[in-house]
Amino acid sequence: MEKRERDYILDQAMVDYGDELVRLAYTYVKEEHMAKDLAQNAFVKCYNHLEHFRKDSELRTWLYRITINECKDYLKSWKYKKVQLVHYLQENTQKYQKSLDQNVVQNSVNQEIKEIVFSLPTKYKEIIYLYYYLSMTIDEISEVTGVNANTVKTRLRRGRKVLKPMMEEAEIYGSH
Protein backbone atom coordinates (compact mmCIF):
# COMPACT_ATOMS: atom_id res chain seq x y z
CA MET A 1 0.00 0.00 0.00
CA GLU A 2 1.38 3.37 -0.99
CA LYS A 3 2.06 6.12 1.53
CA ARG A 4 -0.40 8.45 -0.20
CA GLU A 5 -3.17 5.86 0.04
CA ARG A 6 -2.38 5.21 3.72
CA ASP A 7 -2.39 8.97 4.40
CA TYR A 8 -5.78 9.32 2.73
CA ILE A 9 -7.28 6.38 4.65
CA LEU A 10 -5.94 7.73 7.94
CA ASP A 11 -7.19 11.27 7.27
CA GLN A 12 -10.63 9.94 6.40
CA ALA A 13 -10.68 7.67 9.48
CA MET A 14 -9.69 10.57 11.76
CA VAL A 15 -12.52 12.70 10.39
CA ASP A 16 -15.09 9.89 10.49
CA TYR A 17 -14.15 8.18 13.76
CA GLY A 18 -11.96 10.56 15.76
CA ASP A 19 -14.63 11.78 18.17
CA GLU A 20 -16.06 8.28 18.58
CA LEU A 21 -12.66 6.88 19.54
CA VAL A 22 -12.07 9.66 22.06
CA ARG A 23 -15.47 8.95 23.65
CA LEU A 24 -14.72 5.23 23.67
CA ALA A 25 -11.33 5.81 25.33
CA TYR A 26 -12.96 8.17 27.83
CA THR A 27 -15.31 5.41 28.99
CA TYR A 28 -12.21 3.50 30.05
CA VAL A 29 -9.93 6.17 31.49
CA LYS A 30 -12.38 8.89 32.63
CA GLU A 31 -9.90 11.64 31.77
CA GLU A 32 -10.32 13.74 28.63
CA HIS A 33 -6.68 14.46 27.81
CA MET A 34 -5.65 10.84 28.26
CA ALA A 35 -8.62 9.69 26.15
CA LYS A 36 -7.43 11.96 23.33
CA ASP A 37 -3.88 10.62 23.67
CA LEU A 38 -5.09 7.03 23.55
CA ALA A 39 -7.25 7.71 20.49
CA GLN A 40 -4.25 9.33 18.83
CA ASN A 41 -2.13 6.28 19.68
CA ALA A 42 -4.80 4.08 18.08
CA PHE A 43 -4.59 6.12 14.87
CA VAL A 44 -0.79 5.87 14.87
CA LYS A 45 -1.00 2.08 15.27
CA CYS A 46 -3.62 1.94 12.55
CA TYR A 47 -1.36 3.91 10.21
CA ASN A 48 1.71 1.81 11.01
CA HIS A 49 -0.14 -1.49 10.53
CA LEU A 50 -2.59 -0.55 7.80
CA GLU A 51 -1.01 -3.02 5.38
CA HIS A 52 -1.98 -5.82 7.83
CA PHE A 53 -5.65 -4.78 7.87
CA ARG A 54 -7.50 -7.80 6.45
CA LYS A 55 -10.65 -5.99 5.36
CA ASP A 56 -12.81 -8.87 6.64
CA SER A 57 -14.27 -6.25 9.00
CA GLU A 58 -14.79 -2.53 8.74
CA LEU A 59 -11.96 -0.11 9.45
CA ARG A 60 -14.16 1.34 12.19
CA THR A 61 -14.38 -1.94 14.13
CA TRP A 62 -10.64 -2.46 13.74
CA LEU A 63 -10.00 1.05 15.12
CA TYR A 64 -12.36 0.30 18.02
CA ARG A 65 -10.42 -2.86 18.82
CA ILE A 66 -7.08 -0.99 18.66
CA THR A 67 -8.46 1.77 20.92
CA ILE A 68 -9.84 -0.71 23.44
CA ASN A 69 -6.49 -2.52 23.53
CA GLU A 70 -4.67 0.80 23.98
CA CYS A 71 -6.97 1.66 26.89
CA LYS A 72 -6.52 -1.73 28.54
CA ASP A 73 -2.75 -1.55 28.14
CA TYR A 74 -2.74 1.93 29.63
CA LEU A 75 -4.88 0.85 32.60
CA LYS A 76 -2.41 -1.98 33.29
CA SER A 77 0.62 0.27 32.91
CA TRP A 78 2.80 1.64 35.68
CA LYS A 79 2.22 5.15 34.30
CA TYR A 80 -1.53 4.88 34.96
CA LYS A 81 -1.00 3.49 38.44
CA LYS A 82 1.47 6.27 39.17
CA VAL A 83 -0.98 8.91 37.89
CA GLN A 84 -3.75 7.39 40.02
CA LEU A 85 -1.48 7.39 43.06
CA VAL A 86 -0.53 11.03 42.45
CA HIS A 87 -4.23 12.01 42.13
CA TYR A 88 -5.06 10.08 45.27
CA LEU A 89 -2.22 11.70 47.20
CA GLN A 90 -3.12 15.17 45.93
CA GLU A 91 -6.76 14.77 46.93
CA ASN A 92 -5.92 13.44 50.36
CA THR A 93 -3.16 15.98 50.90
CA GLN A 94 -5.59 18.78 50.07
CA LYS A 95 -8.20 17.33 52.44
CA TYR A 96 -5.56 16.85 55.12
CA GLN A 97 -4.20 20.37 54.57
CA LYS A 98 -7.70 21.87 54.88
CA SER A 99 -8.27 19.86 58.03
CA LEU A 100 -4.86 20.89 59.36
CA ASP A 101 -5.52 24.55 58.54
CA GLN A 102 -8.89 24.37 60.27
CA ASN A 103 -7.29 22.74 63.32
CA VAL A 104 -4.59 25.42 63.47
CA VAL A 105 -7.21 28.17 63.27
CA GLN A 106 -9.41 26.39 65.82
CA ASN A 107 -6.48 25.87 68.19
CA SER A 108 -5.52 29.51 67.82
CA VAL A 109 -9.08 30.61 68.63
CA ASN A 110 -9.25 28.15 71.54
CA GLN A 111 -5.97 29.51 72.90
CA GLU A 112 -7.23 33.06 72.58
CA ILE A 113 -10.46 32.16 74.40
CA LYS A 114 -8.47 30.44 77.14
CA GLU A 115 -6.30 33.55 77.58
CA ILE A 116 -9.41 35.72 77.85
CA VAL A 117 -10.97 33.36 80.40
CA PHE A 118 -7.76 33.33 82.45
CA SER A 119 -7.72 37.13 82.48
CA LEU A 120 -11.07 37.17 84.35
CA PRO A 121 -11.19 37.80 88.09
CA THR A 122 -10.45 34.56 89.98
CA LYS A 123 -13.98 34.02 91.28
CA TYR A 124 -15.34 33.98 87.68
CA LYS A 125 -12.36 32.34 86.02
CA GLU A 126 -12.53 29.32 88.33
CA ILE A 127 -16.27 28.74 87.78
CA ILE A 128 -16.15 29.26 83.99
CA TYR A 129 -13.12 27.00 83.64
CA LEU A 130 -14.70 24.18 85.63
CA TYR A 131 -18.04 24.54 83.83
CA TYR A 132 -16.88 24.91 80.21
CA TYR A 133 -13.47 23.27 80.08
CA LEU A 134 -13.98 20.41 82.52
CA SER A 135 -17.72 20.06 81.77
CA MET A 136 -18.67 19.96 85.44
CA THR A 137 -22.25 20.49 86.57
CA ILE A 138 -23.27 23.30 88.93
CA ASP A 139 -23.51 20.81 91.80
CA GLU A 140 -20.06 19.35 91.06
CA ILE A 141 -18.53 22.83 90.95
CA SER A 142 -20.26 23.66 94.22
CA GLU A 143 -18.81 20.53 95.81
CA VAL A 144 -15.28 21.09 94.45
CA THR A 145 -15.10 24.79 95.34
CA GLY A 146 -17.09 24.64 98.55
CA VAL A 147 -19.31 27.46 97.25
CA ASN A 148 -23.12 27.32 97.45
CA ALA A 149 -24.77 26.13 94.15
CA ASN A 150 -26.74 29.39 93.85
CA THR A 151 -23.51 31.36 94.22
CA VAL A 152 -21.94 29.19 91.48
CA LYS A 153 -24.88 30.03 89.18
CA THR A 154 -24.55 33.72 89.97
CA ARG A 155 -20.78 33.74 89.34
CA LEU A 156 -21.28 31.79 86.12
CA ARG A 157 -23.86 34.31 84.89
CA ARG A 158 -21.72 37.30 85.92
CA GLY A 159 -18.60 35.69 84.48
CA ARG A 160 -20.36 35.26 81.13
CA LYS A 161 -21.48 38.88 81.32
CA VAL A 162 -17.87 40.04 81.83
CA LEU A 163 -16.58 37.58 79.23
CA LYS A 164 -18.96 38.59 76.44
CA PRO A 165 -17.56 42.08 75.69
CA MET A 166 -14.01 40.75 75.96
CA MET A 167 -14.75 38.07 73.36
CA GLU A 168 -16.60 40.55 71.15
CA GLU A 169 -13.55 42.79 71.26
CA ALA A 170 -11.40 39.82 70.24
CA GLU A 171 -13.99 39.08 67.50
CA ILE A 172 -14.60 35.60 68.86
CA TYR A 173 -18.06 35.88 70.37
CA GLY A 174 -20.77 34.10 68.41
CA SER A 175 -18.38 32.16 66.16
CA HIS A 176 -18.78 29.02 68.29
Sequence and secondary structure as in RCSB ss.txt:
>XXXX:A:sequence
MEKRERDYILDQAMVDYGDELVRLAYTYVKEEHMAKDLAQNAFVKCYNHLEHFRKDSELRTWLYRITINECKDYL
KSWKYKKVQLVHYLQENTQKYQKSLDQNVVQNSVNQEIKEIVFSLPTKYKEIIYLYYYLSMTIDEISEVTGVNAN
TVKTRLRRGRKVLKPMMEEAEIYGSH
>XXXX:A:secstr
  HHHHHHHHHHHHHHHHHHHHHHHHHHH  HHHHHHHHHHHHHHHHHTGGG  SSS HHHHHHHHHHHHHHHHH
HSHHHHHHHHHHHHHHHHHHHHHHHHHHHHHHHHHHHHHHHHHTS HHHHHHHIIIIIS   HHHHHHHHT  HH
HHHHHHHHHHHHHHHHHHHTT TT  
